[in-house]
Each structure stands twice: as structure tokens, then as C-alpha cells.
């Protein structure tokens, strides 16, 4: 992650937790943010804050502000975005 991330307010607010979770995610594994964060997902906040966090994370991945991850698709059961660690 880099200073460019500061434009994503919720990601910046939880940068330490996000950095830790992303660093420990297995290479090639596909999952949604709730799966990545596990029990720590509730620290993100309300359901609205979690939705906004997900929107910001997807945009950050697409704009390469979050490196080494790519958008994988939408999981039909539950309709949420999934990501894959690439490096």
C-alpha cells in the first residue's frame, strides 16, 4: 500500500488492519473481504461502513492502489465481490 491510499478514507482509517490481513492472505486464494478479515470484519463498523469499505477496496484494487490483488468476480451466493492475491 502507499500514500495514494489516503484518498480512500475508510481504507486509510483501517490501514494497519488491512495491511496485516492482505499480507497474510495465501497466494492465489480467492475470497471476499469478510472472509479475508474473519473475526476482525466487525471492526470495520456498521453494515453501511462495510459496504463503503468494500466499494473503496474494489476501486483501490482496480486503480492499483492496493497492489498484488486483483478483482476475481462476484460470488453469486450472497452477491459480494471476490479478490485473488497475485503476488
N, C-alpha and C positions, 0 to 999 in steps of 0.2 A: 504494500500500500504506500501511498505517497501523499504529499501535501494537496494534490489535486482533489483528494477525497474530502477536503474541507467543504466543498460545495454541496456535499451530501450531509445535511445536518444530523439526521438520525444515525447514519453510519459513523460520522465523526464522534457523536456522543457515546457510542458503544465501540469505539475503535479498538481498545485493548482486548475486549472480549471477542470481537470479530476476528482480529488478527490471530488470536490464540486458536480459535475454532478452525479457521482456514488453514493454519499451519499444520494442524494435526489431522486434517482430513486426508484419507488414503487416496493416492494417485489413481485416477481412472474411475473412482466410485461416483455414482450418480445419486443425488439426493436433493431434497428441498431444504430450505433454511431451518424449518422446525426440526428436521432430522439431524442436521448439522449441529444445531445448538443443544439438542437434547433437553435436559432439565433446566438449562440456562435460558431457554427460549422465553420464559415468563419475565425475565429481567428486561426485555425489550419494552414492555409496557402493555397498554391496552390492545384490544384487537385492532383498533384503528391505527395505532402506532406500529403494530406488527405489519399490517398491510402496507403502510407507508415505507417502512424499513425494507420490505420486500420489493416494492417499486423502485426505491433508490438503489438497492443492491443490483437489481436487474439492469438498471440504466448504467450503473458503475461498471458492471461486467461488460456490457455492450460497448461502452466508451473506453474500455481497457484501463480504467482507474483501479479496478481490482484485477490484478494480474494472475495468471496461472489458472484461471477458471473460465469456463465457457457455459453459455446457456445450453441446456440439453433438450428442453422441451417442457410440455405441460403434462403433468400426471393427471390422467382423466379422473381417477378416483380422488375426489377432494379438490380437483381443479387448482393445482398450485404449480408454480414453476420449479423446475429441477435444474441442477448445475452439475458439471463434471470438473474435477481437478485435472488439469492437463500437464502440469509440471510440479 
